């Protein structure tokens, strides 16, 4: 998912930030703790090592340390990981292959030397990755959308039109072609090469059929899986040691090359307002989905998105309901919430309710439902 990025916002020196030393190291240690808490030992080791060696890396350290925005919200550490992973995938830094391609946990001293060599020897390449927004098109998260659609169907089952904000390469839009298992509930395409089966906790998912009549998305800088460079970008944003995630991504790319998703270029708020203004077929639920997107949008963009929902929600009717399904970090970034809001011109007027808590990459879902 991407939102607007202005190259002149990227600076190697910001005197006004000089009173905030250690930003890069602090953020790396925060991300290392989160990775360890989520059961990602290789990612945690990577970021602990980067926290030790990055201050000696010259321009890459200066770029991150004096970043003009918020390091967490801008996904800066994810960008650095993607650059390092790309160096391993392309053979430019073969020593990184043991970590990224073979999933080996290197001894700390060897990992420090390997990363120092990459940071100093490929600074220009890494600065290029830092200058572009993240593109983590993680299809496992879309299992949460399927659970939400089934939950919405408890009261009244309806076919759905899906609109996705921050769609990246549009892999989530192919969810009808994926096998989805939500505990004891199966949905979509059972024989698919892509299986989404998050560890299921909490209440049972609603049973039923998921009928998606149309799926479209928007991204400020969409990727096209037909382009080798864009496929490389998607692969690079996988953390080291995540073999299952990398295999799932390859399978989803394969499906997308056969069934290209419909992703348009544009700003999310403007695109959403236009789509919500379009006539909605009777007896069809219009569902807008976004996952790990809002952190990249500024306050004005988030407000414009909310305004588009409010305007469309005021026009919603029982036979033409609107729903919003979001999987986003909580404000304190300590938990990921799956929220559902509904408008139907009757009893639902857009109240945002927490339906689940989720793993950031969709590995588990703790389902609460809406009842």
Secondary structure, DSSP 4 states (H G I P E B T S, - for coil): ------GGG--S--GGGTT-TTHHHHHHHHHHHHHHHTT-HHHHHHHHHHHHHGGGSTHHHHHHHT-SS-TTTTTHHHHHHHHHHHHHHTTTTGGGHHHHTS-----HHHHHHHHHHHHHHTHHHHHHHHTS------GGGHHHHHHHHHHHTTT---EEEEEEES-TT-GGGGGGGSEEEETTEEEE-TT-S-EE-PEEEESPPPPS---EEEEEEEETT---TTSHHHHHHHHHTSPTT-HHHHHHHHHHHHHHHHS--EEEES-HHHHHHHHHHS---TTEEEEEEEES-GGGS-HHHHHHHHHHHHHHHHH-BTTB-EEEEEEEE-TTSS-EEEEEEEE-SSS-B---EEEEEE-TTSSEEEE----
